[in-house]
């Protein structure tokens, strides 16, 4: 990692159907369907909407043999419609489904937490992928590490790296380089640390596989966009990332413009900024640089804070260097940048990507967005969202909400909107709103309460990691969630 200037991390080329990533190619944007993979017409129509929005790589869940086999029908119809979209199969528990999917798709994504290496399944899949020219994604999820890894490392960034490297070493032993790797979490601090540790581990072993970036369960609206931009932006500012997915609990085609905005924003990062004290920076270990415990927004008293304003086209590196070069190492700092944007969403994404990483790394103690096109209230809301996404100050309920996929058996977009309407006034709470149990309970492990799909129109409620009520009719679930929060003493009347 070069602290002084922006440099893309070198990666080998990986071909995903007609799309090539790594090797200096532009960062590719992708999304995932939320239709039933067995519904060919609906899935193909959604893939085509994503493609028209600019997403040339689309993933579909293949949780069983039936879904795996139907990928063949989907790809044939997509090609008949004239679309060359790269199709990716998302595999969860059953290695034989990966073998089925690999007959039809351009890439197969597997989760090491759900695979064993002692039965030759991965080697057999690699051989099949090599034969057809299919790429492989080793996709580690913070919430679903293998038990043996979890028992030794816990659900830590280090455990995620151990899980990924085991699988990457098998790929290298098989001389298979068409591999992409990801380290996803809904916790931006965990996600960023895991990717940076992964890059260190890969560099130490001479590996140069491309990296897929994403923050899981980011939610919706501007808040979801800000959370994604903070995590993804921190890594893109480091030059890490060859393909990205912004996970939103919305129509999947809505994800592509946000991802493309980030790609364009980091296409050029000019300037070189000398760093006098690199020893003060700890990219893989969160440390507060100053004694400030509650970072501030610009409308709050700033006495005792130094305001550092970025003026270059690479604000993250410029401000990081300025902070690391301070004569007084622990002097409190507010980071500032001016934006001339006219779209609130664009402002939020760019500011989160530029300034959020400095808060996420514990370097900055406050944020100041100078945006004359918007009211003080709008700017303050975005500043607070960035502080929360960086996990340094919690001012409102945080929703760990998955973007949904073909496994989701209820209307999660409506459910999230309804839950927000009833609970957004609560302070310092995390509520998980998850489509199913595959990654749901694990990814929302640090949530205070959970609302998880259990079957068609049925919901299971959690308090922390503990199931409280199973298989509740969805029409009753929100009231029961509110009652659960009330019973545990966390409810405040709006």
Secondary structure, 3 states (H helix, E strand, C coil): CCCCECCCCCCCCEEECCEEECCCCCCEEEEECCCCCCCHHHHHHHHHHHHHHCCCEEEEECCCHHHHHHHHHHHHHHHHCCCCCEEEEECCCCHHHHHHHCCCCCEEEECHHHCCCCCCHHHHHHHHHHHHCCEEEEEEECCCCCHHHHHHHCCCHHHHHHHHHHHHHHHHHCCCCCEEEEEEECCHHHHHHHHHHHHHHHHHCCCCCEEEECECCECCHHHHHHHHHHHHHHHHHCCCCCEECCCCCCCCHHHHHHHHHHHHHCCCCCCECCCCCHHHCCCCCCCCCCCCCCCEECCCCCCCCEEEECCCCCHHHHHHHHHHCCCCCCCCEEEEEECCCCCHHHHHHHHHHHHHHHHHCCCCCEEEEECCCCCHHHHHHHHHHHHHHCCCCCCCCEEEECCCCCCCCCCHHHHHHHHHHHHCCCCCCEEEEECCCCCHHHHCCCCCEEEEEEECCEEEEEECCEEEEEEEEHHHHHHHHHHHHHHCCCCCCC
